[in-house]
Amino acid sequence: MKIAIIVIIVIVLVGIITVGCRLLNSRNTEATIAVTAKLPGKAAIVYFSQSKVQNTALVAKWIQKHVDGELVEVIPVNPYPDAYSDTLKEANRERKEETPREIQPVTIPEDCEIVFIGSPIWYGTYAPPIATFLKANPLAGKTVVPFCTHGGGGAGRFEQDVQAACPEAKVLKGFVARGSNQIERRLDVGVPSHHTEDDVITWLNGIF
Ligand SMILES: Cc1cc2nc3c(=O)[nH]c(=O)nc-3n(C[C@H](O)[C@H](O)[C@H](O)COP(=O)(O)O)c2cc1C
């Protein structure tokens, strides 16, 4: 009896996630609102994105579309494993041992005044490749704009940690989106963002 109830609950949950994600997929459409944000200088959108769904990359591309900055991807020298559980283990080991993740050379335009910093949330903050980037580029005197995607646990310490890594930068209010999580991706109903392009525009209009 108990097993039957559990099976029914699981089926209902899977159904809800599936239908919900299909609806959300249809939300990821073209923008419908106007961009009024005027950036006070040149921008670069620096981001790292690891999962196959590329949650953070999508938000980075939406930002780039509306601020017309340069898109700069942070790529680890050694990629993380494909399997989620292996990436979790590797990232957790890096975190505990505080081993920096080597990244491929990254250049941001010298004359850019605004730097967007995007990362998936890993263990409550930005992922190690972004830590490596920020350590080498503390962005003194720049305006830094954080954005992140997470799997349901929220942004954690992300914005405070960006501020701590860039003590001489002006850090603006960030954008936090829920990306698809591992369960959704396994069920093949993963969507890159539970937010829309309009949400990004609303945020940009609010901070600039
Ligand atoms: C190593 C690792 C750690 C993660 N830690 C968290 C976390 O602490 N909180 C959370 O909500 N999601 C966590 N996630 C889920 C990712 O933040 C989420 O799937 C994100 O949208 C992935 O972005 P991407 O597609 O740009 O890689 C973690 C994922 C990985 C691989």
PDBQT file of the ligand as one rigid body, heavy atoms in Angstrom, charges set to zero:
ROOT
HETATM    1  C1  LIG A 301      29.491  21.390  -8.493  1.00  0.00    +0.000 C 
HETATM    2  C2  LIG A 301      28.089  21.949  -8.447  1.00  0.00    +0.000 A 
HETATM    3  C3  LIG A 301      27.626  22.560  -7.299  1.00  0.00    +0.000 A 
HETATM    4  C4  LIG A 301      26.340  23.134  -7.268  1.00  0.00    +0.000 A 
HETATM    5  N1  LIG A 301      25.928  23.777  -6.131  1.00  0.00    +0.000 NA
HETATM    6  C5  LIG A 301      24.709  24.356  -6.103  1.00  0.00    +0.000 A 
HETATM    7  C6  LIG A 301      24.274  25.074  -4.955  1.00  0.00    +0.000 A 
HETATM    8  O1  LIG A 301      24.983  25.224  -3.956  1.00  0.00    +0.000 OA
HETATM    9  N2  LIG A 301      23.016  25.601  -4.974  1.00  0.00    +0.000 N 
HETATM   10  C7  LIG A 301      22.181  25.479  -6.067  1.00  0.00    +0.000 A 
HETATM   11  O2  LIG A 301      21.071  25.973  -6.042  1.00  0.00    +0.000 OA
HETATM   12  N3  LIG A 301      22.594  24.831  -7.184  1.00  0.00    +0.000 NA
HETATM   13  C8  LIG A 301      23.835  24.282  -7.233  1.00  0.00    +0.000 A 
HETATM   14  N4  LIG A 301      24.256  23.649  -8.375  1.00  0.00    +0.000 N 
HETATM   15  C9  LIG A 301      23.383  23.685  -9.579  1.00  0.00    +0.000 C 
HETATM   16  C10 LIG A 301      23.829  24.799 -10.544  1.00  0.00    +0.000 C 
HETATM   17  O3  LIG A 301      24.036  26.032  -9.874  1.00  0.00    +0.000 OA
HETATM   18  C11 LIG A 301      22.738  25.066 -11.591  1.00  0.00    +0.000 C 
HETATM   19  O4  LIG A 301      22.384  23.888 -12.250  1.00  0.00    +0.000 OA
HETATM   20  C12 LIG A 301      23.225  26.113 -12.581  1.00  0.00    +0.000 C 
HETATM   21  O5  LIG A 301      22.115  26.748 -13.185  1.00  0.00    +0.000 OA
HETATM   22  C13 LIG A 301      24.133  25.513 -13.664  1.00  0.00    +0.000 C 
HETATM   23  O6  LIG A 301      24.511  26.541 -14.544  1.00  0.00    +0.000 OA
HETATM   24  P1  LIG A 301      25.264  26.277 -15.933  1.00  0.00    +0.000 P 
HETATM   25  O7  LIG A 301      24.286  25.596 -16.833  1.00  0.00    +0.000 OA
HETATM   26  O8  LIG A 301      25.600  27.645 -16.416  1.00  0.00    +0.000 OA
HETATM   27  O9  LIG A 301      26.460  25.454 -15.645  1.00  0.00    +0.000 OA
HETATM   28  C14 LIG A 301      25.507  23.062  -8.409  1.00  0.00    +0.000 A 
HETATM   29  C15 LIG A 301      25.978  22.402  -9.564  1.00  0.00    +0.000 A 
HETATM   30  C16 LIG A 301      27.249  21.854  -9.588  1.00  0.00    +0.000 A 
HETATM   31  C17 LIG A 301      27.735  21.157 -10.839  1.00  0.00    +0.000 C 
ENDROOT
TORSDOF 0
